[in-house]
Amino acid sequence: MSAMRVIHEMRPVGRLASGAEEWACPSCGRRVALGPPGPGLKVLEPGDESAVHIGLTDPAPPGGSTAERYGLGPIQEIPRPPSLPMLPVEAPAESPETAARDRQWLAEIGIDWGDDAAA
């Protein structure tokens, strides 16, 4: 079974004092800032966080769906396949020096690995 998601269109509405572009969703009121002083996105108003938002500089024609125009169609959750059982794996041979170094390090950070006492 798949869950349908609503697609909202965000549009540029101005520029903030920081130089970042402000984008808003007229459907749910989501507002974000893009850009300066650094790259990234800052959410100013969350709006509908369950909706998928796409940014548009050119609105859809009347009667047309922007999502369909860009080939998005309805957004669906794709189920993950069940995980496969783990296969037994042979541990690589470990030299006594490496084992002693590893156990010493574990003891130094407070982990008791069986026969050596933790620090």
TAVEN-V320590 format. One record per backbone hydrogen bond with DSSP energy under -0.5 kcal/mol. CO is the residue of the C=O (numbers start at 1). NH is the residue of the N-H. If there is no record, write none. Layout:
BEGIN
co=CO nh=NH
co=CO nh=NH
END
This chain:
BEGIN
co=3 nh=77
co=5 nh=75
co=6 nh=8
co=6 nh=52
co=8 nh=10
co=8 nh=54
co=9 nh=26
co=10 nh=56
co=11 nh=24
co=14 nh=22
co=16 nh=19
co=20 nh=16
co=21 nh=23
co=21 nh=34
co=22 nh=13
co=22 nh=14
co=23 nh=32
co=24 nh=11
co=24 nh=26
co=25 nh=29
co=30 nh=25
co=31 nh=44
co=31 nh=45
co=32 nh=23
co=33 nh=42
co=34 nh=21
co=35 nh=38
co=40 nh=35
co=42 nh=33
co=42 nh=44
co=45 nh=31
co=47 nh=49
co=48 nh=51
co=51 nh=53
co=52 nh=8
co=54 nh=10
co=56 nh=12
co=61 nh=64
co=64 nh=66
co=65 nh=69
co=66 nh=70
co=67 nh=72
co=68 nh=71
co=75 nh=5
co=77 nh=79
co=95 nh=99
co=96 nh=100
co=97 nh=101
co=98 nh=102
co=99 nh=103
co=100 nh=104
co=101 nh=105
co=102 nh=106
co=103 nh=107
co=104 nh=108
co=105 nh=109
co=106 nh=111
co=107 nh=110
co=107 nh=119
co=110 nh=112
co=111 nh=113
co=113 nh=115
END
